[in-house]
């Protein structure tokens, strides 16, 4: 191969499994994008948006993909990742909101500053400067009342700025929103504050056009309901699930076509990747990246292209699952192995299901209280979560497959090549 191929990034790997990294092609998610376009047509905001789902389903990627859609529809877009520190208190969440708002308004709006005359000059001077954080902070400080009153005053002021302009509204988009929580013991209610402020300005005369998008794990929505019971009526919730087989094939095949890559996966390899990934976008990107590198090494060495599925699964176990497995104690591992053997382990499971399964696996079955305690601890560690129906699911996609691979390794049994649970 000639050297100019390297200069044209001929060997660049198009698959990007990192958090929030945009792939060359967004497979599926057409109905979700259509929902968002419909929401942008609201004259008065009655629906905000929640994007939720397990890790690895592409929530952040979809969120980033919605931004240009909003901008093309004449909406401004601001937001950030919400970590526990930035949303710990009401003052901190207020600072976050004002800072994010300033970042999009400064390039658009200006303030006129009057300069006082010097010496014998009687004419006042006028100087224009971008709207800054200090301008909004002054409104905040001069408004009497609670933190919520101050934030509402700022949003109402901004509403007057955009009235009559081509701007249809402002989207506030926050990722990792499951990190937000009220802290009654500290008399701090940042999550309730956020909901109260947006509901209030959206219901104000004229309906100020501020839309809220929250992205997070499935634990997010129960938190919102606990904070404000009306949250259920504030949001349109989109639960992102795995891709269909056809969509997964597109996620595998299209990137190499877009990048004009010399690598093409054969049909058998594509079907193996679909099966191993379970249709989860992160796993598709991870597996394809490794498979691409293997094939490219073969190509450079002028060897037949091949993909070692077993090596990729081992690397996936080490890079993704092991860190989560290390969080749990020995007794919790035994508990999870019992759950992973249940036929409905990849779906919802109840306390009674686990009790029944433990009776077949242990000399003494778990009691209802012990199962509840295990699930509570594992929920705190982000391994499982409670569903809206009061049952439980694994919070980590394909975790049952990983756990069953550990069981096979303990008994020195061969690992299934296709990444299945081995049941």
Buried (B, 14 or more C-beta within 10 A) or exposed (E): EEEEEEEEEBBEBBBBBEBEEEBBBBBBBEEBBEBBEEBBEBEEBEBBBBBBBBBBBBBBBBBBBBBEBBEEBEBBBBBBBBEEEBBBBBEBBBBBBBBBBBEBBBEEBEEEEEEEEEEEEEEEEEEEEEBBBEBBBEBBEEBEEEBBEBBBBBBBEBBEEBEEEEBBBBBBBBBBBBBBBBEEEEEBBBBBBBBBBBBBBBEBEEBBBBBBBBBBBBBBBBBBEEBBEEBEEBBEBBEBEBBEEEBBBBBBBBBBEEBEBBBEBEEEBBBBBBBBBBBBBBBBBBBBBBBBBBBBEBBEEEEEBEBEBEEBBEBBBEEBBEEBBEEBEEEBEBBBBBBBBBEEBBEBBBBEBBBEBBEEEEEEBBEEEBBEEBBEBBBEEBBBBBBEEEBBBBBBBBBBBBBBBBBBEEEEEEBBEBBBBBE
